[in-house]
Amino acid sequence: MTVPPERARTPRARLTALATSVLVAVVTVLVGSAAPARAASHNPVIFVHGFKGEIKTDWSVLTEEFRKVGVTSLWEFTYYSPQSNRTTAQELATAIDSVRARTGAAQVDIVTHSMGGLNSRWYLKFLGGAAKVDAWVSLGGPNHGTGWAYACWYQACHDMRPGSDFLTTLNAGDETPGSVRYGTWWSPCDGIINPDGSVILSGATNTRTGCIGHNSIPTNGAVASQVVAFAT
């Protein structure tokens, strides 16, 4: 997999509100258009992409499934993926507080793909996020590292290497702290997360998918239905 060259400047994190068919508001710490109305019985859902996922993650199937059950407050958190996952976790904390303030929600649900599971878990475990999140989902997350990360030299890739300081700290003690409902989905045909079982977390609801490629997990209809049923 070819890794694009380092950017000269690190772009700011973005939070995008998802409307029924188009992106309607790009906000950084509550700058932008009004958020979609929140259904009283549902938490806002925040999607967190993985490494380089800001240019390739397709959330369309999942967002459609959430809308079918009445979830209208749907947000995509976008960040500079080569940076440290600790930095991204701090940015995610700000974004989630923004959504909670904007919508009046006490808690949110988080759906992540790949490395997005790591920075969001850091937020949950070390930045007070467990009290602000009801359900957390990891789709093909390298929760215990992946050998693929040795092919890349960005800090984020160092974080994803098996036995890294980041993962050792993140996985020490309770892997699923707080009262958050943790769910993971892992594929036996995932060519990026090696070994496949790296996704599985102690204390989570861990689901094996069919034979699905890494980048296709978020757009698989069966997985999307399961995720929505779990989160709502």
Buried (B, 14 or more C-beta within 10 A) or exposed (E): EEEEEEEEEEEEBBBBBBBEEEEBBBBBBBEBEEBBEBEEEBBBBBBBBBBBBBEEBBBEBBBBBBBEEEBBBBBBBBBBBBBBBBBBBBBBBBBBBBBBEBBEBEBBBBBBBBBBBBBBBBBBBBBEBBEBBBBBBBBBBBBBBBBBBEEBEBBBBBBBBBEBEBBEEBBEEEBBBBEBBBBBBBBEEBEBBBBBEBBBBEEBBBBEBEEBEBBBBBBBEEBBBBBBEBBB
